[in-house]
Amino acid sequence: MSVREEFDEWAEAGKDKGMEERHWHTAKHALARMPVEEGDTILDLGTGSGYALRALRETANTGPSYGLDGSPEMVRNARDYTDEDDIEYVCGDFDDLPFEDDSIDHVWTMEAFYYAANPHNTLEEIARILRPGGTFYCAVNYYEENVHSHEWQEKISVEMTRWDREQYREAFREAGLHVAEQDNIPDLEITIPGEAEFPTEDWDTREEMVERYREYGTLLTVGVAP
Ligand SMILES: C[S@@+](CC[C@H](N)C(=O)[O-])C[C@H]1O[C@@H](n2cnc3c(N)ncnc32)[C@H](O)[C@@H]1O
């Protein structure tokens, strides 16, 4: 299945809002770290419901911003959730970003980068469109150290790239970005039932669930364009 087919199905089933709710637990902490200034232009790669751009607009009064997604149904939903003229949701692919060189102040992506067919090329594209000093905030829950995420690939037809922390840093540098920060952001909001409730449908032990959310959480890697 293509990105379009897979995620159109998700959007039609209303999963975009479910993702927004779950990802917000850690995404909001990462977004709060972005050095966004009033009027800045933001690009959200794999925007899903488009919540990140709406939040940045509300909190930082960002300028013209773009949410790119390979699923036309995701884009359609995201457009329906806002009436902001300065936020545009567009269909496109991570491999060929439809933006001029040095035209974007900050690029954000949450739980989407690892779907890129060629992640090294995507990083080069990001480095190309960022203005000097612009940042790339890349947040993922699917990565090598998070052993609890490894089985996700079996449940999805789109090929996923599973890098470890070091591979992220190396790939950013290869693409010409400086690595400014790398951090794990724990999910402190998800409810973890008491010991007596385990095993649950998704978890064998409470210890594993605590490790997945409270310890590993979301891996954030921040790149800066020279
Ligand atoms: C797991 S969802 C995450 C959505 C949103 N960022 C969030 O935090 O809820 C991944 C999104 O990336 C999009 N996507 C995946 N691969 C893509 C690609 N190669 N080009 C453009 N969009 C892609 C999907 O259509 C989907 O909407």
The ligand as an ORCA input file, in Angstrom:
! r2SCAN-3c Opt
* xyz 0 1
  C       1.490      8.836     12.075
  S       0.880     10.216     11.167
  C       1.344     11.583     12.230
  C       0.481     12.805     11.982
  C       0.769     14.005     12.874
  N       2.100     14.539     12.640
  C       0.575     13.675     14.325
  O       1.474     13.920     15.141
  O      -0.516     13.196     14.686
  C       2.025     10.340      9.812
  C       1.582     11.288      8.727
  O       2.652     11.438      7.789
  C       2.134     11.363      6.468
  N       3.210     10.824      5.597
  C       3.830      9.627      5.738
  N       4.768      9.473      4.792
  C       4.739     10.589      4.033
  C       5.485     11.019      2.902
  N       6.451     10.255      2.354
  N       5.206     12.234      2.378
  C       4.234     13.011      2.917
  N       3.494     12.656      3.995
  C       3.744     11.452      4.551
  C       0.932     10.450      6.570
  O       0.016     10.650      5.514
  C       0.371     10.799      7.947
  O      -0.618     11.795      7.902
*
